Amino acid sequence: MKTLVRLFLVIVVLAIIGGVAFLATWDIPPPTAPVEREIPTDRFPR
């Protein structure tokens, strides 16, 4: 039983390390669609 728990913990740690390495090296493309928002003028104090 002790070996099974140890094996499970090693697999979980390796999965976490692999996930962190993947996110650190993943080249996420920036969004290409322009963002346009209309801000009403009554929101600004005069």
mmCIF entry with sequence, helices, sheets and N, C-alpha, C, O atoms, coordinates in Angstrom:
data_MODEL
# 
_entry.id   MODEL 
# 
_entity.id                         1 
_entity.type                       polymer 
_entity.pdbx_number_of_molecules   1 
# 
_entity_poly.entity_id                      1 
_entity_poly.type                           'polypeptide(L)' 
_entity_poly.nstd_linkage                   no 
_entity_poly.nstd_monomer                   no 
_entity_poly.pdbx_seq_one_letter_code       MKTLVRLFLVIVVLAIIGGVAFLATWDIPPPTAPVEREIPTDRFPR 
_entity_poly.pdbx_seq_one_letter_code_can   MKTLVRLFLVIVVLAIIGGVAFLATWDIPPPTAPVEREIPTDRFPR 
_entity_poly.pdbx_strand_id                 A 
# 
loop_
_entity_poly_seq.entity_id 
_entity_poly_seq.num 
_entity_poly_seq.mon_id 
_entity_poly_seq.hetero 
1 1  MET n 
1 2  LYS n 
1 3  THR n 
1 4  LEU n 
1 5  VAL n 
1 6  ARG n 
1 7  LEU n 
1 8  PHE n 
1 9  LEU n 
1 10 VAL n 
1 11 ILE n 
1 12 VAL n 
1 13 VAL n 
1 14 LEU n 
1 15 ALA n 
1 16 ILE n 
1 17 ILE n 
1 18 GLY n 
1 19 GLY n 
1 20 VAL n 
1 21 ALA n 
1 22 PHE n 
1 23 LEU n 
1 24 ALA n 
1 25 THR n 
1 26 TRP n 
1 27 ASP n 
1 28 ILE n 
1 29 PRO n 
1 30 PRO n 
1 31 PRO n 
1 32 THR n 
1 33 ALA n 
1 34 PRO n 
1 35 VAL n 
1 36 GLU n 
1 37 ARG n 
1 38 GLU n 
1 39 ILE n 
1 40 PRO n 
1 41 THR n 
1 42 ASP n 
1 43 ARG n 
1 44 PHE n 
1 45 PRO n 
1 46 ARG n 
# 
_struct_asym.id          A 
_struct_asym.entity_id   1 
# 
loop_
_struct_conf.conf_type_id 
_struct_conf.id 
_struct_conf.pdbx_PDB_helix_id 
_struct_conf.beg_label_comp_id 
_struct_conf.beg_label_asym_id 
_struct_conf.beg_label_seq_id 
_struct_conf.pdbx_beg_PDB_ins_code 
_struct_conf.end_label_comp_id 
_struct_conf.end_label_asym_id 
_struct_conf.end_label_seq_id 
_struct_conf.pdbx_end_PDB_ins_code 
_struct_conf.beg_auth_comp_id 
_struct_conf.beg_auth_asym_id 
_struct_conf.beg_auth_seq_id 
_struct_conf.end_auth_comp_id 
_struct_conf.end_auth_asym_id 
_struct_conf.end_auth_seq_id 
_struct_conf.pdbx_PDB_helix_class 
_struct_conf.details 
_struct_conf.pdbx_PDB_helix_length 
HELX_P HELX_P1 AA1 LYS A 2  ? THR A 25 ? LYS A 2  THR A 25 1 ? 24 
HELX_P HELX_P2 AA2 THR A 41 ? ARG A 43 ? THR A 41 ARG A 43 5 ? 3  
# 
_struct_conf_type.id          HELX_P 
_struct_conf_type.criteria    ? 
_struct_conf_type.reference   ? 
# 
loop_
_atom_site.group_PDB 
_atom_site.id 
_atom_site.type_symbol 
_atom_site.label_atom_id 
_atom_site.label_alt_id 
_atom_site.label_comp_id 
_atom_site.label_asym_id 
_atom_site.label_entity_id 
_atom_site.label_seq_id 
_atom_site.pdbx_PDB_ins_code 
_atom_site.Cartn_x 
_atom_site.Cartn_y 
_atom_site.Cartn_z 
_atom_site.occupancy 
_atom_site.B_iso_or_equiv 
_atom_site.pdbx_formal_charge 
_atom_site.auth_seq_id 
_atom_site.auth_comp_id 
_atom_site.auth_asym_id 
_atom_site.auth_atom_id 
_atom_site.pdbx_PDB_model_num 
ATOM 1   N N  . MET A 1 1  ? 0.827   -1.196 0.000   1.00 0.00 ? 1  MET A N  1 
ATOM 2   C CA . MET A 1 1  ? 0.000   0.000  0.000   1.00 0.00 ? 1  MET A CA 1 
ATOM 3   C C  . MET A 1 1  ? 0.868   1.256  0.000   1.00 0.00 ? 1  MET A C  1 
ATOM 4   O O  . MET A 1 1  ? 0.549   2.248  -0.655  1.00 0.00 ? 1  MET A O  1 
ATOM 5   N N  . LYS A 1 2  ? 1.964   1.194  0.741   1.00 0.00 ? 2  LYS A N  1 
ATOM 6   C CA . LYS A 1 2  ? 2.856   2.339  0.820   1.00 0.00 ? 2  LYS A CA 1 
ATOM 7   C C  . LYS A 1 2  ? 3.479   2.632  -0.545  1.00 0.00 ? 2  LYS A C  1 
ATOM 8   O O  . LYS A 1 2  ? 3.672   3.793  -0.905  1.00 0.00 ? 2  LYS A O  1 
ATOM 9   N N  . THR A 1 3  ? 3.791   1.591  -1.296  1.00 0.00 ? 3  THR A N  1 
ATOM 10  C CA . THR A 1 3  ? 4.376   1.758  -2.623  1.00 0.00 ? 3  THR A CA 1 
ATOM 11  C C  . THR A 1 3  ? 3.368   2.370  -3.586  1.00 0.00 ? 3  THR A C  1 
ATOM 12  O O  . THR A 1 3  ? 3.733   3.193  -4.425  1.00 0.00 ? 3  THR A O  1 
ATOM 13  N N  . LEU A 1 4  ? 2.118   1.982  -3.473  1.00 0.00 ? 4  LEU A N  1 
ATOM 14  C CA . LEU A 1 4  ? 1.068   2.508  -4.339  1.00 0.00 ? 4  LEU A CA 1 
ATOM 15  C C  . LEU A 1 4  ? 0.865   4.004  -4.095  1.00 0.00 ? 4  LEU A C  1 
ATOM 16  O O  . LEU A 1 4  ? 0.718   4.771  -5.047  1.00 0.00 ? 4  LEU A O  1 
ATOM 17  N N  . VAL A 1 5  ? 0.856   4.418  -2.847  1.00 0.00 ? 5  VAL A N  1 
ATOM 18  C CA . VAL A 1 5  ? 0.702   5.838  -2.510  1.00 0.00 ? 5  VAL A CA 1 
ATOM 19  C C  . VAL A 1 5  ? 1.898   6.625  -3.015  1.00 0.00 ? 5  VAL A C  1 
ATOM 20  O O  . VAL A 1 5  ? 1.738   7.717  -3.560  1.00 0.00 ? 5  VAL A O  1 
ATOM 21  N N  . ARG A 1 6  ? 3.077   6.092  -2.841  1.00 0.00 ? 6  ARG A N  1 
ATOM 22  C CA . ARG A 1 6  ? 4.296   6.766  -3.305  1.00 0.00 ? 6  ARG A CA 1 
ATOM 23  C C  . ARG A 1 6  ? 4.284   6.900  -4.823  1.00 0.00 ? 6  ARG A C  1 
ATOM 24  O O  . ARG A 1 6  ? 4.651   7.950  -5.350  1.00 0.00 ? 6  ARG A O  1 
ATOM 25  N N  . LEU A 1 7  ? 3.870   5.858  -5.534  1.00 0.00 ? 7  LEU A N  1 
ATOM 26  C CA . LEU A 1 7  ? 3.787   5.902  -6.987  1.00 0.00 ? 7  LEU A CA 1 
ATOM 27  C C  . LEU A 1 7  ? 2.763   6.943  -7.437  1.00 0.00 ? 7  LEU A C  1 
ATOM 28  O O  . LEU A 1 7  ? 3.010   7.683  -8.389  1.00 0.00 ? 7  LEU A O  1 
ATOM 29  N N  . PHE A 1 8  ? 1.625   7.005  -6.764  1.00 0.00 ? 8  PHE A N  1 
ATOM 30  C CA . PHE A 1 8  ? 0.605   7.993  -7.088  1.00 0.00 ? 8  PHE A CA 1 
ATOM 31  C C  . PHE A 1 8  ? 1.130   9.410  -6.880  1.00 0.00 ? 8  PHE A C  1 
ATOM 32  O O  . PHE A 1 8  ? 0.894   10.283 -7.714  1.00 0.00 ? 8  PHE A O  1 
ATOM 33  N N  . LEU A 1 9  ? 1.836   9.646  -5.782  1.00 0.00 ? 9  LEU A N  1 
ATOM 34  C CA . LEU A 1 9  ? 2.392   10.979 -5.517  1.00 0.00 ? 9  LEU A CA 1 
ATOM 35  C C  . LEU A 1 9  ? 3.435   11.364 -6.568  1.00 0.00 ? 9  LEU A C  1 
ATOM 36  O O  . LEU A 1 9  ? 3.491   12.520 -6.988  1.00 0.00 ? 9  LEU A O  1 
ATOM 37  N N  . VAL A 1 10 ? 4.252   10.417 -6.989  1.00 0.00 ? 10 VAL A N  1 
ATOM 38  C CA . VAL A 1 10 ? 5.258   10.700 -8.019  1.00 0.00 ? 10 VAL A CA 1 
ATOM 39  C C  . VAL A 1 10 ? 4.570   11.063 -9.334  1.00 0.00 ? 10 VAL A C  1 
ATOM 40  O O  . VAL A 1 10 ? 5.002   11.984 -10.026 1.00 0.00 ? 10 VAL A O  1 
ATOM 41  N N  . ILE A 1 11 ? 3.509   10.348 -9.678  1.00 0.00 ? 11 ILE A N  1 
ATOM 42  C CA . ILE A 1 11 ? 2.781   10.648 -10.915 1.00 0.00 ? 11 ILE A CA 1 
ATOM 43  C C  . ILE A 1 11 ? 2.136   12.029 -10.838 1.00 0.00 ? 11 ILE A C  1 
ATOM 44  O O  . ILE A 1 11 ? 2.161   12.770 -11.821 1.00 0.00 ? 11 ILE A O  1 
ATOM 45  N N  . VAL A 1 12 ? 1.559   12.389 -9.694  1.00 0.00 ? 12 VAL A N  1 
ATOM 46  C CA . VAL A 1 12 ? 0.938   13.706 -9.531  1.00 0.00 ? 12 VAL A CA 1 
ATOM 47  C C  . VAL A 1 12 ? 1.990   14.808 -9.629  1.00 0.00 ? 12 VAL A C  1 
ATOM 48  O O  . VAL A 1 12 ? 1.761   15.821 -10.290 1.00 0.00 ? 12 VAL A O  1 
ATOM 49  N N  . VAL A 1 13 ? 3.130   14.626 -8.982  1.00 0.00 ? 13 VAL A N  1 
ATOM 50  C CA . VAL A 1 13 ? 4.194   15.636 -9.037  1.00 0.00 ? 13 VAL A CA 1 
ATOM 51  C C  . VAL A 1 13 ? 4.716   15.788 -10.465 1.00 0.00 ? 13 VAL A C  1 
ATOM 52  O O  . VAL A 1 13 ? 4.946   16.909 -10.919 1.00 0.00 ? 13 VAL A O  1 
ATOM 53  N N  . LEU A 1 14 ? 4.905   14.681 -11.174 1.00 0.00 ? 14 LEU A N  1 
ATOM 54  C CA . LEU A 1 14 ? 5.367   14.764 -12.561 1.00 0.00 ? 14 LEU A CA 1 
ATOM 55  C C  . LEU A 1 14 ? 4.335   15.440 -13.453 1.00 0.00 ? 14 LEU A C  1 
ATOM 56  O O  . LEU A 1 14 ? 4.705   16.181 -14.363 1.00 0.00 ? 14 LEU A O  1 
ATOM 57  N N  . ALA A 1 15 ? 3.059   15.203 -13.213 1.00 0.00 ? 15 ALA A N  1 
ATOM 58  C CA . ALA A 1 15 ? 2.014   15.866 -13.996 1.00 0.00 ? 15 ALA A CA 1 
ATOM 59  C C  . ALA A 1 15 ? 2.007   17.369 -13.738 1.00 0.00 ? 15 ALA A C  1 
ATOM 60  O O  . ALA A 1 15 ? 1.825   18.155 -14.668 1.00 0.00 ? 15 ALA A O  1 
ATOM 61  N N  . ILE A 1 16 ? 2.203   17.771 -12.498 1.00 0.00 ? 16 ILE A N  1 
ATOM 62  C CA . ILE A 1 16 ? 2.246   19.200 -12.170 1.00 0.00 ? 16 ILE A CA 1 
ATOM 63  C C  . ILE A 1 16 ? 3.460   19.861 -12.806 1.00 0.00 ? 16 ILE A C  1 
ATOM 64  O O  . ILE A 1 16 ? 3.350   20.946 -13.376 1.00 0.00 ? 16 ILE A O  1 
ATOM 65  N N  . ILE A 1 17 ? 4.611   19.215 -12.710 1.00 0.00 ? 17 ILE A N  1 
ATOM 66  C CA . ILE A 1 17 ? 5.826   19.764 -13.321 1.00 0.00 ? 17 ILE A CA 1 
ATOM 67  C C  . ILE A 1 17 ? 5.674   19.850 -14.839 1.00 0.00 ? 17 ILE A C  1 
ATOM 68  O O  . ILE A 1 17 ? 6.090   20.835 -15.448 1.00 0.00 ? 17 ILE A O  1 
ATOM 69  N N  . GLY A 1 18 ? 5.084   18.834 -15.447 1.00 0.00 ? 18 GLY A N  1 
ATOM 70  C CA . GLY A 1 18 ? 4.856   18.858 -16.883 1.00 0.00 ? 18 GLY A CA 1 
ATOM 71  C C  . GLY A 1 18 ? 3.897   19.959 -17.289 1.00 0.00 ? 18 GLY A C  1 
ATOM 72  O O  . GLY A 1 18 ? 4.110   20.619 -18.306 1.00 0.00 ? 18 GLY A O  1 
ATOM 73  N N  . GLY A 1 19 ? 2.849   20.170 -16.516 1.00 0.00 ? 19 GLY A N  1 
ATOM 74  C CA . GLY A 1 19 ? 1.898   21.247 -16.805 1.00 0.00 ? 19 GLY A CA 1 
ATOM 75  C C  . GLY A 1 19 ? 2.530   22.616 -16.692 1.00 0.00 ? 19 GLY A C  1 
ATOM 76  O O  . GLY A 1 19 ? 2.276   23.492 -17.519 1.00 0.00 ? 19 GLY A O  1 
ATOM 77  N N  . VAL A 1 20 ? 3.350   22.806 -15.676 1.00 0.00 ? 20 VAL A N  1 
ATOM 78  C CA . VAL A 1 20 ? 4.039   24.089 -15.515 1.00 0.00 ? 20 VAL A CA 1 
ATOM 79  C C  . VAL A 1 20 ? 5.018   24.315 -16.663 1.00 0.00 ? 20 VAL A C  1 
ATOM 80  O O  . VAL A 1 20 ? 5.100   25.423 -17.192 1.00 0.00 ? 20 VAL A O  1 
ATOM 81  N N  . ALA A 1 21 ? 5.753   23.292 -17.051 1.00 0.00 ? 21 ALA A N  1 
ATOM 82  C CA . ALA A 1 21 ? 6.688   23.421 -18.167 1.00 0.00 ? 21 ALA A CA 1 
ATOM 83  C C  . ALA A 1 21 ? 5.946   23.721 -19.469 1.00 0.00 ? 21 ALA A C  1 
ATOM 84  O O  . ALA A 1 21 ? 6.410   24.523 -20.279 1.00 0.00 ? 21 ALA A O  1 
ATOM 85  N N  . PHE A 1 22 ? 4.795   23.078 -19.671 1.00 0.00 ? 22 PHE A N  1 
ATOM 86  C CA . PHE A 1 22 ? 4.006   23.341 -20.877 1.00 0.00 ? 22 PHE A CA 1 
ATOM 87  C C  . PHE A 1 22 ? 3.533   24.784 -20.910 1.00 0.00 ? 22 PHE A C  1 
ATOM 88  O O  . PHE A 1 22 ? 3.655   25.447 -21.939 1.00 0.00 ? 22 PHE A O  1 
ATOM 89  N N  . LEU A 1 23 ? 2.998   25.280 -19.808 1.00 0.00 ? 23 LEU A N  1 
ATOM 90  C CA . LEU A 1 23 ? 2.515   26.653 -19.772 1.00 0.00 ? 23 LEU A CA 1 
ATOM 91  C C  . LEU A 1 23 ? 3.645   27.668 -19.891 1.00 0.00 ? 23 LEU A C  1 
ATOM 92  O O  . LEU A 1 23 ? 3.441   28.759 -20.423 1.00 0.00 ? 23 LEU A O  1 
ATOM 93  N N  . ALA A 1 24 ? 4.831   27.324 -19.402 1.00 0.00 ? 24 ALA A N  1 
ATOM 94  C CA . ALA A 1 24 ? 5.968   28.245 -19.481 1.00 0.00 ? 24 ALA A CA 1 
ATOM 95  C C  . ALA A 1 24 ? 6.507   28.341 -20.901 1.00 0.00 ? 24 ALA A C  1 
ATOM 96  O O  . ALA A 1 24 ? 7.055   29.377 -21.276 1.00 0.00 ? 24 ALA A O  1 
ATOM 97  N N  . THR A 1 25 ? 6.366   27.293 -21.693 1.00 0.00 ? 25 THR A N  1 
ATOM 98  C CA . THR A 1 25 ? 6.941   27.307 -23.040 1.00 0.00 ? 25 THR A CA 1 
ATOM 99  C C  . THR A 1 25 ? 5.905   27.501 -24.133 1.00 0.00 ? 25 THR A C  1 
ATOM 100 O O  . THR A 1 25 ? 6.280   27.605 -25.301 1.00 0.00 ? 25 THR A O  1 
ATOM 101 N N  . TRP A 1 26 ? 4.613   27.553 -23.807 1.00 0.00 ? 26 TRP A N  1 
ATOM 102 C CA . TRP A 1 26 ? 3.562   27.679 -24.797 1.00 0.00 ? 26 TRP A CA 1 
ATOM 103 C C  . TRP A 1 26 ? 3.534   29.102 -25.343 1.00 0.00 ? 26 TRP A C  1 
ATOM 104 O O  . TRP A 1 26 ? 3.435   30.062 -24.578 1.00 0.00 ? 26 TRP A O  1 
ATOM 105 N N  . ASP A 1 27 ? 3.620   29.236 -26.642 1.00 0.00 ? 27 ASP A N  1 
ATOM 106 C CA . ASP A 1 27 ? 3.600   30.543 -27.278 1.00 0.00 ? 27 ASP A CA 1 
ATOM 107 C C  . ASP A 1 27 ? 2.155   30.886 -27.619 1.00 0.00 ? 27 ASP A C  1 
ATOM 108 O O  . ASP A 1 27 ? 1.657   30.527 -28.687 1.00 0.00 ? 27 ASP A O  1 
ATOM 109 N N  . ILE A 1 28 ? 1.491   31.578 -26.708 1.00 0.00 ? 28 ILE A N  1 
ATOM 110 C CA . ILE A 1 28 ? 0.077   31.906 -26.878 1.00 0.00 ? 28 ILE A CA 1 
ATOM 111 C C  . ILE A 1 28 ? -0.031  33.062 -27.868 1.00 0.00 ? 28 ILE A C  1 
ATOM 112 O O  . ILE A 1 28 ? 0.575   34.112 -27.655 1.00 0.00 ? 28 ILE A O  1 
ATOM 113 N N  . PRO A 1 29 ? -0.796  32.883 -28.951 1.00 0.00 ? 29 PRO A N  1 
ATOM 114 C CA . PRO A 1 29 ? -0.934  33.982 -29.906 1.00 0.00 ? 29 PRO A CA 1 
ATOM 115 C C  . PRO A 1 29 ? -1.792  35.109 -29.328 1.00 0.00 ? 29 PRO A C  1 
ATOM 116 O O  . PRO A 1 29 ? -2.786  34.849 -28.650 1.00 0.00 ? 29 PRO A O  1 
ATOM 117 N N  . PRO A 1 30 ? -1.407  36.361 -29.595 1.00 0.00 ? 30 PRO A N  1 
ATOM 118 C CA . PRO A 1 30 ? -2.198  37.482 -29.090 1.00 0.00 ? 30 PRO A CA 1 
ATOM 119 C C  . PRO A 1 30 ? -3.516  37.591 -29.854 1.00 0.00 ? 30 PRO A C  1 
ATOM 120 O O  . PRO A 1 30 ? -3.605  37.134 -30.994 1.00 0.00 ? 30 PRO A O  1 
ATOM 121 N N  . PRO A 1 31 ? -4.519  38.176 -29.256 1.00 0.00 ? 31 PRO A N  1 
ATOM 122 C CA . PRO A 1 31 ? -5.777  38.345 -29.957 1.00 0.00 ? 31 PRO A CA 1 
ATOM 123 C C  . PRO A 1 31 ? -5.615  39.282 -31.146 1.00 0.00 ? 31 PRO A C  1 
ATOM 124 O O  . PRO A 1 31 ? -4.911  40.288 -31.055 1.00 0.00 ? 31 PRO A O  1 
ATOM 125 N N  . THR A 1 32 ? -6.260  38.958 -32.256 1.00 0.00 ? 32 THR A N  1 
ATOM 126 C CA . THR A 1 32 ? -6.085  39.758 -33.465 1.00 0.00 ? 32 THR A CA 1 
ATOM 127 C C  . THR A 1 32 ? -7.280  40.645 -33.767 1.00 0.00 ? 32 THR A C  1 
ATOM 128 O O  . THR A 1 32 ? -7.177  41.539 -34.606 1.00 0.00 ? 32 THR A O  1 
ATOM 129 N N  . ALA A 1 33 ? -8.398  40.427 -33.116 1.00 0.00 ? 33 ALA A N  1 
ATOM 130 C CA . ALA A 1 33 ? -9.579  41.249 -33.359 1.00 0.00 ? 33 ALA A CA 1 
ATOM 131 C C  . ALA A 1 33 ? -9.474  42.563 -32.583 1.00 0.00 ? 33 ALA A C  1 
ATOM 132 O O  . ALA A 1 33 ? -9.155  42.553 -31.395 1.00 0.00 ? 33 ALA A O  1 
ATOM 133 N N  . PRO A 1 34 ? -9.739  43.684 -33.240 1.00 0.00 ? 34 PRO A N  1 
ATOM 134 C CA . PRO A 1 34 ? -9.688  44.962 -32.512 1.00 0.00 ? 34 PRO A CA 1 
ATOM 135 C C  . PRO A 1 34 ? -10.855 45.069 -31.532 1.00 0.00 ? 34 PRO A C  1 
ATOM 136 O O  . PRO A 1 34 ? -11.947 44.552 -31.769 1.00 0.00 ? 34 PRO A O  1 
ATOM 137 N N  . VAL A 1 35 ? -10.587 45.750 -30.435 1.00 0.00 ? 35 VAL A N  1 
ATOM 138 C CA . VAL A 1 35 ? -11.611 45.942 -29.409 1.00 0.00 ? 35 VAL A CA 1 
ATOM 139 C C  . VAL A 1 35 ? -12.006 47.407 -29.412 1.00 0.00 ? 35 VAL A C  1 
ATOM 140 O O  . VAL A 1 35 ? -11.169 48.283 -29.196 1.00 0.00 ? 35 VAL A O  1 
ATOM 141 N N  . GLU A 1 36 ? -13.281 47.674 -29.658 1.00 0.00 ? 36 GLU A N  1 
ATOM 142 C CA . GLU A 1 36 ? -13.783 49.045 -29.647 1.00 0.00 ? 36 GLU A CA 1 
ATOM 143 C C  . GLU A 1 36 ? -14.919 49.134 -28.647 1.00 0.00 ? 36 GLU A C  1 
ATOM 144 O O  . GLU A 1 36 ? -15.894 48.385 -28.730 1.00 0.00 ? 36 GLU A O  1 
ATOM 145 N N  . ARG A 1 37 ? -14.789 50.052 -27.702 1.00 0.00 ? 37 ARG A N  1 
ATOM 146 C CA . ARG A 1 37 ? -15.835 50.255 -26.705 1.00 0.00 ? 37 ARG A CA 1 
ATOM 147 C C  . ARG A 1 37 ? -16.220 51.723 -26.696 1.00 0.00 ? 37 ARG A C  1 
ATOM 148 O O  . ARG A 1 37 ? -15.364 52.607 -26.734 1.00 0.00 ? 37 ARG A O  1 
ATOM 149 N N  . GLU A 1 38 ? -17.503 51.965 -26.647 1.00 0.00 ? 38 GLU A N  1 
ATOM 150 C CA . GLU A 1 38 ? -17.988 53.334 -26.583 1.00 0.00 ? 38 GLU A CA 1 
ATOM 151 C C  . GLU A 1 38 ? -18.279 53.670 -25.132 1.00 0.00 ? 38 GLU A C  1 
ATOM 152 O O  . GLU A 1 38 ? -19.082 53.010 -24.472 1.00 0.00 ? 38 GLU A O  1 
ATOM 153 N N  . ILE A 1 39 ? -17.610 54.713 -24.647 1.00 0.00 ? 39 ILE A N  1 
ATOM 154 C CA . ILE A 1 39 ? -17.797 55.140 -23.269 1.00 0.00 ? 39 ILE A CA 1 
ATOM 155 C C  . ILE A 1 39 ? -18.679 56.379 -23.299 1.00 0.00 ? 39 ILE A C  1 
ATOM 156 O O  . ILE A 1 39 ? -18.312 57.372 -23.927 1.00 0.00 ? 39 ILE A O  1 
ATOM 157 N N  . PRO A 1 40 ? -19.823 56.349 -22.644 1.00 0.00 ? 40 PRO A N  1 
ATOM 158 C CA . PRO A 1 40 ? -20.702 57.534 -22.657 1.00 0.00 ? 40 PRO A CA 1 
ATOM 159 C C  . PRO A 1 40 ? -20.059 58.701 -21.915 1.00 0.00 ? 40 PRO A C  1 
ATOM 160 O O  . PRO A 1 40 ? -19.355 58.513 -20.923 1.00 0.00 ? 40 PRO A O  1 
ATOM 161 N N  . THR A 1 41 ? -20.315 59.913 -22.415 1.00 0.00 ? 41 THR A N  1 
ATOM 162 C CA . THR A 1 41 ? -19.680 61.094 -21.824 1.00 0.00 ? 41 THR A CA 1 
ATOM 163 C C  . THR A 1 41 ? -20.259 61.435 -20.462 1.00 0.00 ? 41 THR A C  1 
ATOM 164 O O  . THR A 1 41 ? -19.620 62.157 -19.697 1.00 0.00 ? 41 THR A O  1 
ATOM 165 N N  . ASP A 1 42 ? -21.439 60.944 -20.134 1.00 0.00 ? 42 ASP A N  1 
ATOM 166 C CA . ASP A 1 42 ? -22.013 61.281 -18.832 1.00 0.00 ? 42 ASP A CA 1 
ATOM 167 C C  . ASP A 1 42 ? -21.341 60.518 -17.692 1.00 0.00 ? 42 ASP A C  1 
ATOM 168 O O  . ASP A 1 42 ? -21.659 60.754 -16.526 1.00 0.00 ? 42 ASP A O  1 
ATOM 169 N N  . ARG A 1 43 ? -20.436 59.624 -18.001 1.00 0.00 ? 43 ARG A N  1 
ATOM 170 C CA . ARG A 1 43 ? -19.703 58.932 -16.939 1.00 0.00 ? 43 ARG A CA 1 
ATOM 171 C C  . ARG A 1 43 ? -18.583 59.792 -16.366 1.00 0.00 ? 43 ARG A C  1 
ATOM 172 O O  . ARG A 1 43 ? -18.104 59.538 -15.261 1.00 0.00 ? 43 ARG A O  1 
ATOM 173 N N  . PHE A 1 44 ? -18.166 60.808 -17.114 1.00 0.00 ? 44 PHE A N  1 
ATOM 174 C CA . PHE A 1 44 ? -17.049 61.640 -16.692 1.00 0.00 ? 44 PHE A CA 1 
ATOM 175 C C  . PHE A 1 44 ? -17.568 62.907 -16.003 1.00 0.00 ? 44 PHE A C  1 
ATOM 176 O O  . PHE A 1 44 ? -18.472 63.569 -16.512 1.00 0.00 ? 44 PHE A O  1 
ATOM 177 N N  . PRO A 1 45 ? -16.986 63.242 -14.835 1.00 0.00 ? 45 PRO A N  1 
ATOM 178 C CA . PRO A 1 45 ? -17.426 64.491 -14.170 1.00 0.00 ? 45 PRO A CA 1 
ATOM 179 C C  . PRO A 1 45 ? -16.912 65.715 -14.943 1.00 0.00 ? 45 PRO A C  1 
ATOM 180 O O  . PRO A 1 45 ? -15.876 65.659 -15.605 1.00 0.00 ? 45 PRO A O  1 
ATOM 181 N N  . ARG A 1 46 ? -17.647 66.799 -14.842 1.00 0.00 ? 46 ARG A N  1 
ATOM 182 C CA . ARG A 1 46 ? -17.233 68.035 -15.550 1.00 0.00 ? 46 ARG A CA 1 
ATOM 183 C C  . ARG A 1 46 ? -16.588 68.996 -14.616 1.00 0.00 ? 46 ARG A C  1 
ATOM 184 O O  . ARG A 1 46 ? -16.179 70.080 -15.031 1.00 0.00 ? 46 ARG A O  1 
# 
